[in-house]
């Protein structure tokens, strides 16, 4: 019988996992982690909490919750009224100066990068200005248009996927006025120039929540866009994925890319929610 017979078998990865956990623990400050955990348990539905309630909501031992709360009170980030604790306005100082300078483009940019990496295509974001889209962020995998696109580049909204998403978010009266006054430039053999058809396309875009444009801005270019909303549900931007036309139906792009576009939009909206109105 070998020396290992009858002995408990060990998981070969257990040591590595333990080492990783130990290394992670050595790089964190547990007391800071507990303090931040306690700060996050206060919200609109729970503006005041007793020590017992704080311990339950944070998952910390009662003694740990007490030390965290007392530290926050001492530093001025929390107050105490009888048995209840509450956060004080001083918590807004934590990162507020940095957040005050954050722009919409800066919030969107890392999500565009992740989106582009997931789908392997170029991704962009734009806002609406005077009937045109203005690019505010872009991640290009390769050059697919004759025109070089950079921040600040403008295109007619009516012939772009992002533009149609942004136009469709406006009121019926606004859209009616736009359609009545716009003079659509025929940029390719595929450009929709009939304004009645354009209005129908915008209505469809609003219903389905995305816009697919197939070679209307430039031959050989296909793009798909979705809206981005702020914390009040107002559409503040659009993001898209653009690709060169390849064999297959345009709907193939929708099936492949739309879920990832919506995932990116949801992530951006989650970041925008606590920030309020942002400059572009």
CORSUL-V398673 format. One line per field, one symbol per residue. ss: DSSP state (~ for helix, > for strand, _ for the rest). phi: phi as a letter, one per 30 degrees, with the letter a starting at -180 (. if undefined). psi: psi as a letter, one per 40 degrees, with the letter a starting at -180 (. if undefined). Layout:
# CORSUL-V398673
ss: ???
phi: ???
psi: ???
This chain:
# CORSUL-V398673
ss: _____________~~~~~~~~~~~~~___~~~~~~~~~~~__>__>_>>>~~~~~~~~___~~~~~~~~~~~~~~__>>>>__>>>>_~~~~~__~~~~~___~~~~~~~~~~~~~~~~__>>>>>>>>__>>>>>>>>______________>>>~~~_~~~~~~~~___~~~~~~~~~~_____________~~~~~~~~~~~~~~__>>>>______>>>>>>>>>_____>>>>>>>>>>_____~~~~~~~~~~~~~~~~~~~~~~~~_______
phi: .ddddidddcddddddddddddddddcccdddddddddddddaddbdbbdedddddddicdedddddddddddddjdbbbbicccadceeddddidddddcdceddddeddddddeddcibdbbbbbcbhibcbdcaabcdadcbdddcbejdcbdddcbdddddddddddeddddddddcdcdddcadcddcdddddddddddedddiabccciddadjcbbbbbdbcddciddcabbbbbbddbekdeddddddceedddddddddddddedcidbdd
psi: hideheihhihdeddddddddddddeeihddddddddddeehadegdhiidddddddeeiidddddddddddddeeeiihhbeiiiiieddedgedddddehidddddddddddddddefiiiiiiihhfeiihheiihhdiheidhhhiheiiihdeeidddddddeeiidddddddddeihhhheieehhehdddddddddddddeeihhhgeddhhehhihiiihiaeeehheiiiihiiihihiideddddddddddddddddddddddeeahii.
